[in-house]
Amino acid sequence: MALKWTSNHEGGQASPARSQLRTSIKAAAIGSAIGIGTLMSAPAMALKTDFGMEYRATAFAASSDAFDTGAAGTSETDTGFGHLIRVKANFLDEDTGISVYTSVELAGDRWTGDNRGYNTTNAQGFNTGSRGDNVRLDLGYVQIPVGHTVFRVGRQATSYNNCFLVCDDRRDRLLMIQPLSKTTSMVLGYDRRQDSTPFANRDNGDMALLGLTGKLSENWNAGILYVQWMNNYEGPVISPADTYLLSNVTLFSGYISGAIAGDALKATLGFNYLTNGNVEGAADEQYFTDKSPSGYLRLESAAGPVDLGLQYVVSRDGGLISPGFDTYSSLINNNPDATQSANSMYTMGASFGYGRDGYDEDLVIGKATWNLTEKFAITGAVGQLSVDNPLTNADDDSMVYDLQFSYQVNKALRTWLSLGMLEKNKAAMLSGNGLVGPITGTTFADDDVKAASLNMTVNF
């Protein structure tokens, strides 16, 4: 870099002080150049980087008489827009094999206009004097290989059991992955799910996990996971904010998947089972204090350009089902934790059941996808949702209809339009999603629920 000097003295002669300053700066510049050269030497060249980004945009509408509260200015229809931007950067030191994975969410909100306001969840942090508005950590963890064993520490993404237990969630986690053979691996981990208030352990949500996954044969895969939440509190709940509701809960989750009759039919069977909770709710046998099972059976096949699917999803006594599980309906679940869907209006196996005795749900649904070209597809789904709700002392059935048009423009850009309708149900209550907003507990006993969204994603 060239430095150009000027002088305020006539004739352009620099003063002795300026000459001394120029010599000092020149020496500093040479030293900086030497330092930069050292950083770019052979050891630093072993650092391998990988960058990427994700952009998602959605325009949506939801409509039902259930949304109209009767207050002045309210409406039965809501429309909105939102977008998501994530930038990813991964780093690998090829000499040690140690890598760091990061993802930063630059935006991820429903558009609210020019005047925005954000609040942090609590006051604790490494930097409490400088808070950002919208930029937040999505992923950030280190991966350390020790022989064939891999350790991960930090904020990680997690999905399990075809999204039936958890779907695209973010966990503050310690994890060990140990291969047991060429086809079988063991995972051992610890998650801190909640720690809102220092020196108040009743709100701590920490858990240990142990799992096995692998191939049973050439065509069959299986996995089993055991989770135990720590016993940080026992007794009646004060409030969900002050008490972690899964204290001492024991969880088993597993699946088996494979081909039947050659490759003509693929079957997947999965389950969740929760019990042993220590937190007492207002109602008896709530918060998984007793046995709460849930499960699914999925059959899939292909006939030329048409892909077929049929599945049965069940929850008994408030059994857990992840909001992100693919029910084949855009209105029921299909709402991953880290990437919310504006279409999702009802969540099986979450919130209202939560281990509640007698809270039962069933869904039988089928779908067909016509791959008209390699890039353009149309998917239709029809099913029936049945709910038995002890909170309302009612049980009812609803037909479910769904239609989607999707177009893969190129390897980076995908667009799709989703349309869905859920018939009125006197026993069920809506849960909503992060984009539509707080409609938890809204009944739709007198009107159908309809939702539509036009979506776009870019990934590279």
C-alpha positions in Angstrom: 0.0 0.0 0.0 1.5 3.4 -1.0 1.4 6.3 1.5 1.3 9.8 0.0 2.6 12.7 2.2 1.9 16.4 1.9 3.3 19.3 3.9 2.0 22.7 5.0 5.5 24.2 4.7 6.5 26.0 1.6 8.8 24.1 -0.8 7.3 20.8 0.4 10.0 20.1 3.0 8.8 18.0 5.9 9.7 19.0 9.4 12.0 16.8 11.6 8.9 15.7 13.6 7.1 14.7 10.4 10.2 12.8 9.2 10.4 10.9 12.4 6.6 10.2 12.3 6.9 9.0 8.7 9.8 6.6 9.6 7.7 5.2 12.5 4.7 4.6 10.3 6.8 3.0 7.6 8.2 0.6 10.2 4.7 -0.2 11.4 3.5 -0.9 7.9 6.5 -3.2 7.3 5.7 -5.0 10.5 2.0 -5.4 9.6 3.0 -6.8 6.2 5.2 -9.3 7.9 2.4 -10.2 10.3 -0.1 -10.7 7.4 2.5 -12.9 5.6 2.8 -15.0 8.7 -1.0 -15.5 8.9 -1.0 -16.6 5.3 1.8 -19.1 5.8 1.5 -22.9 5.4 -0.2 -23.7 8.7 -3.0 -21.1 8.0 -3.6 -22.5 4.5 -4.8 -25.7 6.2 -8.0 -23.8 7.2 -10.9 -24.9 4.8 -14.0 -22.7 4.6 -17.5 -23.3 3.3 -20.1 -20.5 2.9 -23.8 -20.6 2.0 -27.1 -18.9 2.5 -30.8 -19.5 2.7 -33.6 -17.1 1.7 -37.3 -17.8 2.2 -40.3 -15.6 1.5 -44.0 -16.2 2.0 -47.3 -14.5 1.4 -50.2 -16.0 3.2 -53.9 -15.7 4.1 -56.0 -17.5 6.7 -59.8 -17.3 7.1 -62.5 -18.5 9.5 -65.3 -17.1 11.6 -63.3 -18.5 14.5 -60.7 -15.7 14.1 -63.3 -12.9 14.5 -63.4 -12.1 18.2 -66.2 -9.6 17.8 -64.0 -6.7 19.0 -64.1 -3.5 17.0 -61.8 -3.6 14.0 -61.3 -7.4 14.1 -61.8 -9.6 11.0 -62.3 -13.3 10.2 -59.5 -13.0 7.6 -55.8 -12.2 8.0 -53.1 -11.7 5.3 -49.4 -11.1 5.7 -45.9 -11.4 4.4 -42.7 -12.7 5.9 -39.1 -13.6 5.0 -36.2 -15.5 6.4 -32.5 -14.9 5.7 -29.7 -17.1 7.1 -26.0 -16.9 6.3 -23.9 -20.0 6.9 -20.1 -20.2 7.4 -18.2 -23.4 8.3 -14.5 -23.7 9.1 -12.3 -26.9 9.1 -8.8 -27.1 10.3 -7.5 -29.9 8.1 -4.5 -30.6 10.3 -6.5 -31.4 13.4 -9.9 -32.3 11.9 -11.6 -29.8 14.3 -14.4 -27.8 12.6 -16.8 -25.0 13.6 -20.2 -24.7 12.2 -22.1 -21.4 12.3 -25.3 -20.0 10.9 -26.6 -16.4 11.6 -30.2 -15.4 11.1 -30.2 -11.9 9.7 -34.0 -11.7 9.4 -36.9 -14.1 10.2 -40.0 -12.2 10.9 -43.5 -11.3 9.6 -43.3 -7.9 8.0 -44.7 -5.4 10.4 -43.9 -2.2 8.6 -41.4 0.6 9.2 -41.5 0.7 13.1 -40.0 -2.4 14.6 -39.3 -3.3 18.3 -37.6 -6.3 19.7 -37.0 -7.7 23.3 -34.5 -10.2 24.5 -35.6 -13.3 26.5 -33.5 -12.4 29.6 -30.7 -10.2 30.8 -27.9 -12.8 30.9 -25.2 -12.9 28.2 -21.6 -12.3 27.3 -22.4 -8.8 26.0 -25.2 -7.2 27.9 -24.3 -3.6 26.9 -24.8 -4.0 23.1 -28.0 -5.8 22.0 -29.0 -6.5 18.4 -32.5 -6.1 17.1 -33.0 -8.8 14.5 -29.7 -10.6 14.0 -29.5 -13.8 16.1 -27.6 -17.0 16.3 -29.1 -19.9 14.4 -26.3 -22.5 14.7 -22.9 -22.4 16.4 -21.0 -25.4 17.5 -17.6 -27.0 17.4 -17.0 -30.6 16.2 -14.0 -32.5 17.6 -13.0 -35.9 16.2 -11.1 -38.2 18.6 -10.3 -41.4 16.7 -13.6 -42.6 15.3 -15.6 -40.8 18.0 -17.0 -37.3 17.3 -17.9 -34.7 20.0 -20.1 -31.6 19.4 -20.5 -28.7 21.7 -22.8 -25.7 21.2 -26.1 -24.8 19.5 -27.0 -27.6 17.1 -29.9 -28.5 14.8 -31.8 -31.6 15.6 -34.5 -33.8 14.0 -35.5 -37.4 14.9 -37.9 -40.1 13.9 -38.9 -38.6 10.6 -39.8 -35.4 12.5 -42.3 -37.2 14.7 -40.3 -36.4 17.9 -38.5 -33.2 17.0 -38.2 -31.3 13.7 -35.5 -28.8 12.7 -35.2 -27.6 16.3 -32.2 -25.8 17.8 -30.6 -27.2 21.0 -27.8 -26.0 23.3 -26.2 -29.4 23.4 -23.2 -31.6 24.3 -23.2 -34.7 22.0 -21.0 -37.7 21.4 -21.4 -39.9 18.3 -19.7 -43.3 18.5 -19.8 -45.7 15.5 -20.2 -49.3 16.7 -19.9 -50.9 13.3 -20.1 -49.9 9.6 -23.9 -49.7 9.8 -24.6 -48.9 13.5 -23.9 -45.8 15.6 -24.6 -44.7 19.2 -25.3 -41.2 20.4 -24.9 -39.9 23.9 -25.9 -36.3 24.8 -27.0 -33.6 27.2 -29.4 -30.7 26.4 -30.1 -27.6 28.5 -33.6 -26.8 27.2 -34.4 -24.0 29.6 -32.6 -21.9 32.2 -34.4 -18.6 32.5 -33.7 -17.5 36.0 -30.4 -17.9 37.9 -30.5 -19.7 41.2 -34.0 -21.0 40.5 -33.6 -24.6 39.4 -37.3 -25.3 39.1 -37.2 -23.7 35.6 -34.2 -25.7 34.4 -35.0 -28.1 31.6 -32.0 -30.3 31.3 -32.0 -33.8 29.8 -29.8 -36.7 29.0 -30.2 -38.8 25.9 -28.9 -42.2 24.6 -29.7 -43.6 21.2 -28.9 -46.3 18.7 -29.4 -46.1 14.9 -28.5 -48.4 12.1 -29.4 -50.9 9.4 -31.2 -54.2 10.3 -30.7 -55.5 6.8 -30.0 -54.2 3.3 -33.5 -52.7 3.0 -34.5 -52.0 6.6 -33.4 -49.2 9.0 -34.2 -48.7 12.6 -33.5 -46.4 15.5 -34.3 -46.1 19.2 -33.8 -43.1 21.6 -34.1 -42.9 25.4 -34.4 -39.5 27.0 -34.5 -38.6 30.7 -35.2 -35.1 32.0 -33.6 -34.2 35.3 -35.7 -34.1 38.4 -35.4 -30.4 39.1 -38.9 -29.9 40.6 -41.7 -32.0 42.0 -45.1 -30.6 42.9 -47.9 -28.3 41.5 -47.1 -26.0 38.7 -46.8 -22.3 39.6 -46.7 -21.0 36.0 -45.1 -22.4 32.8 -42.6 -19.6 32.9 -41.4 -20.5 36.5 -41.6 -24.3 36.2 -40.2 -26.6 33.5 -43.2 -28.9 32.9 -41.2 -32.0 31.8 -39.3 -32.5 35.1 -38.4 -36.2 35.6 -40.2 -37.2 32.4 -39.0 -40.4 30.7 -39.2 -40.6 26.9 -38.8 -43.5 24.4 -38.9 -42.8 20.7 -38.2 -45.3 17.9 -38.9 -46.2 14.3 -38.4 -48.9 11.7 -38.5 -48.3 8.0 -37.9 -50.5 4.9 -39.1 -51.9 1.6 -41.9 -54.4 1.2 -42.4 -56.6 -1.9 -39.2 -55.5 -3.4 -39.1 -51.8 -4.0 -42.9 -51.5 -4.8 -43.9 -50.4 -1.3 -42.1 -48.6 1.5 -43.4 -48.9 5.1 -42.4 -46.8 8.1 -43.6 -47.3 11.7 -42.7 -44.9 14.5 -43.7 -44.1 18.1 -43.2 -41.8 21.1 -43.9 -42.8 24.7 -43.7 -40.4 27.7 -44.3 -41.1 31.4 -43.0 -40.4 35.0 -43.6 -36.6 35.0 -43.4 -34.9 38.5 -45.1 -31.6 37.8 -48.8 -31.5 38.8 -51.2 -29.6 36.7 -54.7 -28.2 37.4 -56.1 -31.4 36.0 -55.3 -35.0 37.1 -52.7 -36.9 35.0 -51.3 -33.9 33.1 -47.8 -33.1 32.0 -47.0 -36.8 31.3 -47.4 -38.0 34.9 -49.0 -41.1 33.4 -48.5 -43.1 30.2 -48.9 -41.1 27.0 -48.2 -42.9 23.7 -48.3 -41.7 20.1 -47.4 -43.3 16.8 -47.7 -43.4 13.0 -47.8 -45.9 10.2 -46.9 -44.7 6.8 -47.1 -46.5 3.4 -45.6 -45.1 0.3 -45.4 -46.3 -3.3 -44.8 -45.0 -6.9 -46.7 -45.8 -10.0 -45.0 -44.2 -13.0 -45.1 -40.4 -12.6 -47.5 -40.7 -9.6 -46.2 -41.0 -6.0 -48.8 -42.4 -3.5 -48.9 -42.1 0.3 -51.2 -43.4 3.0 -50.7 -42.9 6.8 -52.4 -43.3 10.1 -51.3 -40.9 12.9 -52.5 -41.4 16.5 -52.1 -39.8 19.9 -53.5 -41.2 23.2 -53.8 -39.4 26.5 -52.1 -36.3 25.1 -49.2 -38.2 23.5 -46.5 -36.0 22.0 -46.2 -35.4 18.2 -43.7 -32.8 16.9 -45.4 -29.7 15.3 -43.1 -30.3 12.3 -44.3 -33.8 11.5 -45.5 -34.3 7.9 -49.1 -35.2 8.2 -49.7 -34.8 4.4 -51.9 -31.8 5.3 -50.4 -28.3 5.3 -53.0 -27.3 8.0 -52.1 -30.0 10.5 -48.6 -29.9 12.0 -46.1 -29.5 9.0 -44.6 -26.6 11.0 -40.9 -27.2 11.7 -39.5 -25.4 14.8 -36.9 -23.3 13.0 -38.9 -22.6 9.8 -42.5 -21.9 10.6 -45.3 -22.4 8.1 -48.1 -19.9 7.8 -50.5 -22.7 6.7 -50.3 -24.7 9.9 -53.4 -24.1 12.0 -53.8 -27.3 14.1 -51.2 -29.3 16.0 -51.8 -32.9 16.9 -50.1 -34.1 20.1 -49.0 -30.8 21.4 -50.1 -27.9 23.8 -53.6 -28.9 24.7 -53.0 -32.6 25.3 -49.5 -32.5 26.9 -50.1 -35.8 28.7 -53.7 -35.1 29.5 -55.7 -38.2 30.4 -58.4 -38.9 27.8 -57.2 -36.4 25.2 -57.1 -38.6 22.0 -56.5 -37.7 18.4 -56.6 -39.8 15.2 -55.8 -38.9 11.6 -56.2 -41.1 8.5 -55.0 -39.4 5.4 -53.8 -40.2 1.9 -52.0 -38.2 -0.8 -51.0 -38.4 -4.4 -48.3 -36.4 -6.2 -48.4 -36.1 -10.0 -44.9 -35.3 -11.3 -46.0 -33.7 -14.5 -42.3 -32.8 -15.4 -39.0 -33.2 -13.6 -39.6 -29.7 -12.1 -43.4 -29.3 -11.8 -45.6 -31.4 -9.5 -49.2 -31.3 -8.1 -50.0 -32.9 -4.8 -53.5 -33.5 -3.4 -54.4 -35.0 0.0 -57.7 -36.0 1.7 -58.2 -37.2 5.2 -60.2 -37.3 8.4 -59.2 -35.9 11.8 -60.9 -37.2 14.9 -60.6 -35.5 18.3 -61.8 -36.6 21.8 -61.2 -33.6 24.1 -61.9 -33.9 27.9 -61.4 -30.1 28.2 -64.6 -29.5 26.3 -66.3 -32.9 27.0 -66.8 -33.4 23.3 -65.6 -35.6 20.4 -65.9 -34.8 16.7 -64.6 -35.6 13.2 -63.4 -33.2 10.5 -62.6 -33.8 6.8 -59.2 -32.4 5.7 -58.4 -31.3 2.1 -55.1 -30.1 0.7 -53.7 -29.1 -2.6 -50.1 -28.0 -3.5 -48.4 -26.8 -6.7 -44.6 -26.9 -6.6 -42.0 -25.8 -9.2 -38.3 -26.4 -8.9 -37.0 -23.5 -11.1 -33.4 -24.6 -10.8 -31.1 -26.2 -8.3 -31.2 -23.0 -6.1 -34.8 -21.7 -6.5 -38.0 -23.4 -5.6 -41.6 -22.0 -5.4 -44.8 -23.6 -4.3 -48.5 -22.7 -3.6 -50.3 -24.5 -0.7 -54.1 -24.4 -0.2 -55.9 -26.2 2.6 -59.2 -26.6 4.4 -60.1 -28.1 7.8 -63.8 -28.6 8.4 -65.3 -27.3 11.6 -64.9 -29.4 14.7 -66.6 -28.9 18.1 -63.9 -30.8 20.1 -60.7 -29.4 18.5 -58.8 -26.1 19.2 -56.5 -24.3 16.9 -52.8 -23.8 17.7 -51.6 -21.5 14.9 -47.9 -20.8 14.0 -45.3 -18.1 14.4 -46.3 -16.1 11.3 -50.1 -16.0 11.8 -49.7 -15.2 15.5 -51.3 -16.1 18.9 -54.5 -18.1 18.1 -53.8 -20.8 20.7 -57.0 -22.2 22.1 -59.3 -20.8 19.4 -62.2 -23.1 18.8 -63.6 -23.6 15.3 -66.9 -25.4 16.2 -69.0 -23.2 13.9 -66.9 -22.7 10.8 -64.3 -24.3 8.6 -60.7 -23.1 8.7 -59.0 -22.2 5.4 -55.4 -21.2 4.7 -53.2 -20.5 1.7 -49.6 -19.5 1.1 -47.3 -18.7 -1.8 -43.7 -19.5 -1.0 -40.2 -19.2 -2.4 -36.9 -20.5 -1.2 -33.3 -19.9 -2.4 -30.5 -22.1 -1.2 -26.8 -22.1 -2.1 
